[in-house]
Structures are given as C-alpha cells and as structure tokens.
Amino acid sequence: GPGAGLERIDAGLIAGARRSIDMAAYVLTDRPIIDALREAAGRGVRVRLYLDPDQRRGRRLDPMAPLALLIAEPNVEARYKAEADEMMHLKAFQVDGRVLRTGSTNFSYSGARRQDNDIVVIESGRAAGAFIAAFENLWSRPGNERTRP
C-alpha cells in the first residue's frame, strides 16, 4: 500500500470466516473492516478482539461509535491489554484456524490507503495455529480489561 486494495483483502478474508476470527489490533477504526466483523458475528462467527489500551485510554467509548457497536454484537468479545504493559502493536488475525493475516497495516483508513504498508496472507493451518497459541497467551494475561460498552 497505499492504493493496493489492502482494505478489500482484509474484508474478503473476514467475509470468508465460518467459525472463528481472533484479531490483535493496535488500531481498529476502519469502517469497512468493522462492518465485515459485525457481519461475520451476525453469521454466528465467534470474534475475539485483543486491543491496545490506547484505543480507549482517557476517553469514554461512545456507545454509537462503530467499534462500540461491534463489541456489543453477540458473538464478539473484546479485551484491552493491561495498561501497565507496553503497547500491543500487532496487526494480525486468523480465520477458522486456516488463514493468518499479518503485516504492518493497521486496521485504519490511513493504514490501508495513505501509508506505506503491507499485509501478508498465509493459508496454512500450521501458521494460523501458531498465531492462535500466541493469541491465547495474550488473551489470558492477568490485568487485561474485559469490556462491554
């Protein structure tokens, strides 16, 4: 990127989910990505979001903001990394234990359309499984903030 259709690739991967999506997102503000996650949850896909605390630090999440509406969906659970820790800087997700998406692109408008970034998509149960194991460690850290707006 920019201009390489990164946002469409992410939305397409999410649209293909049937069972689960685990996403670690330093920034999650891009509306088409949030909408794709909401649609997946609406289809019964289990969506877990592990987010950097800067996404809510020092501000109250507007209950009508796109991220708040996503988190409020059935089948969606979100956790913020403990504030005392360093930043959570990942930009990756797995789909159904078969696909891993990683790279430097944040899930934001500027990340996908204005910045020099990349994404890497690996169709491999082994790669997705390794991410799931790492995600479980992040997800279960003491001090994580579980959230529902």
Buried (B, 14 or more C-beta within 10 A) or exposed (E): BBEBEBBEBBBEBBBBBEEBBBBBBBBBBBEBBBBBBBBBBEEEBBBBBBBBBBBBEEEEEEEEEBBBBBBBBEBBBBBBBBEEEEEBEBBBBBBBBBBBBBBBBBBBBBBBBEBEBEBEBBEEBEBBBBBBEBBEEBBEEEEBEEBEB
